[in-house]
Amino acid sequence: MSSRLLAPLIAVGLGVGTGYYVFQPLLVSYKESTQGSFRPEDDHHAAPAPPLPYTSLQPGKTADGKDLLPPPAQELPVEPKREV
């Protein structure tokens, strides 16, 4: 019975030890940079969120600031229909 529990106990111990080894420096750094507490208004490291695509559709501008004109309508060449 104890031999069946040995492998899972080793796996759990190894997982906990690895997690502590990996995340402890990160948590210490986080604690130092936030002075022990985190408030969203204190977060000056985050970049501003980019706007979502297609939320503010505006006409394109030329180099001198004028609106771009819509492309001209294209007429496709019409080929006569062949009757068999």
C-alpha positions as a Markdown table, in Angstrom:
| # | Residue | x | y | z |
|---|---|---|---|---|
| 1 | Met | 0.0 | 0.0 | 0.0 |
| 2 | Ser | 2.7 | 2.5 | 0.9 |
| 3 | Ser | 4.6 | 1.8 | -2.4 |
| 4 | Arg | 1.5 | 2.9 | -4.3 |
| 5 | Leu | 1.4 | 6.2 | -2.5 |
| 6 | Leu | 5.1 | 6.9 | -2.9 |
| 7 | Ala | 5.1 | 7.9 | -6.6 |
| 8 | Pro | 2.2 | 10.4 | -6.2 |
| 9 | Leu | 3.7 | 11.9 | -3.0 |
| 10 | Ile | 7.0 | 12.4 | -4.8 |
| 11 | Ala | 5.2 | 14.0 | -7.7 |
| 12 | Val | 3.3 | 16.4 | -5.4 |
| 13 | Gly | 6.4 | 17.3 | -3.5 |
| 14 | Leu | 8.4 | 17.9 | -6.7 |
| 15 | Gly | 5.6 | 20.0 | -8.1 |
| 16 | Val | 5.3 | 22.1 | -4.9 |
| 17 | Gly | 9.1 | 22.5 | -4.7 |
| 18 | Thr | 9.4 | 23.5 | -8.4 |
| 19 | Gly | 6.5 | 26.0 | -8.1 |
| 20 | Tyr | 8.1 | 27.6 | -5.1 |
| 21 | Tyr | 11.5 | 27.7 | -6.8 |
| 22 | Val | 10.1 | 29.3 | -10.0 |
| 23 | Phe | 7.6 | 31.7 | -8.5 |
| 24 | Gln | 9.3 | 32.9 | -5.3 |
| 25 | Pro | 11.7 | 35.4 | -7.0 |
| 26 | Leu | 8.8 | 36.7 | -9.1 |
| 27 | Leu | 6.6 | 37.3 | -6.0 |
| 28 | Val | 9.5 | 38.9 | -4.1 |
| 29 | Ser | 10.1 | 41.3 | -7.1 |
| 30 | Tyr | 6.4 | 42.0 | -7.3 |
| 31 | Lys | 6.2 | 42.8 | -3.6 |
| 32 | Glu | 9.2 | 45.1 | -3.8 |
| 33 | Ser | 7.9 | 47.0 | -6.8 |
| 34 | Thr | 4.5 | 47.5 | -5.4 |
| 35 | Gln | 5.6 | 48.2 | -1.8 |
| 36 | Gly | 3.6 | 45.2 | -0.6 |
| 37 | Ser | 0.2 | 46.2 | -2.1 |
| 38 | Phe | -1.1 | 46.8 | -5.6 |
| 39 | Arg | -3.5 | 49.4 | -6.6 |
| 40 | Pro | -4.5 | 49.8 | -10.3 |
| 41 | Glu | -3.9 | 53.6 | -10.2 |
| 42 | Asp | -0.3 | 52.9 | -9.2 |
| 43 | Asp | 0.4 | 50.9 | -12.3 |
| 44 | His | 2.5 | 53.1 | -14.4 |
| 45 | His | 4.3 | 50.3 | -16.2 |
| 46 | Ala | 1.4 | 49.2 | -18.4 |
| 47 | Ala | 1.1 | 50.4 | -22.0 |
| 48 | Pro | -2.2 | 52.0 | -22.9 |
| 49 | Ala | -4.6 | 49.6 | -24.5 |
| 50 | Pro | -4.8 | 49.9 | -28.2 |
| 51 | Pro | -8.1 | 50.7 | -29.8 |
| 52 | Leu | -10.2 | 47.8 | -31.0 |
| 53 | Pro | -10.1 | 47.4 | -34.8 |
| 54 | Tyr | -13.0 | 48.9 | -36.8 |
| 55 | Thr | -14.4 | 50.8 | -33.8 |
| 56 | Ser | -13.6 | 54.3 | -35.2 |
| 57 | Leu | -13.9 | 54.2 | -38.9 |
| 58 | Gln | -12.9 | 57.5 | -40.3 |
| 59 | Pro | -11.9 | 58.5 | -43.9 |
| 60 | Gly | -8.3 | 58.3 | -44.8 |
| 61 | Lys | -6.3 | 61.5 | -45.1 |
| 62 | Thr | -3.8 | 62.7 | -47.6 |
| 63 | Ala | -0.4 | 64.1 | -46.6 |
| 64 | Asp | -1.9 | 67.7 | -46.6 |
| 65 | Gly | -4.8 | 66.6 | -44.3 |
| 66 | Lys | -7.6 | 66.4 | -46.9 |
| 67 | Asp | -10.0 | 63.4 | -47.0 |
| 68 | Leu | -9.2 | 60.8 | -49.5 |
| 69 | Leu | -11.8 | 60.5 | -52.3 |
| 70 | Pro | -13.5 | 57.1 | -52.9 |
| 71 | Pro | -12.0 | 55.1 | -55.7 |
| 72 | Pro | -13.6 | 55.5 | -59.1 |
| 73 | Ala | -16.2 | 52.9 | -60.1 |
| 74 | Gln | -14.5 | 50.3 | -62.3 |
| 75 | Glu | -16.3 | 49.1 | -65.4 |
| 76 | Leu | -15.4 | 45.5 | -66.3 |
| 77 | Pro | -15.2 | 44.7 | -70.0 |
| 78 | Val | -18.3 | 42.9 | -71.1 |
| 79 | Glu | -17.7 | 40.0 | -73.4 |
| 80 | Pro | -20.5 | 39.0 | -75.7 |
| 81 | Lys | -22.3 | 35.8 | -74.7 |
| 82 | Arg | -21.5 | 33.0 | -77.1 |
| 83 | Glu | -24.5 | 30.9 | -78.1 |
| 84 | Val | -24.0 | 27.4 | -79.1 |
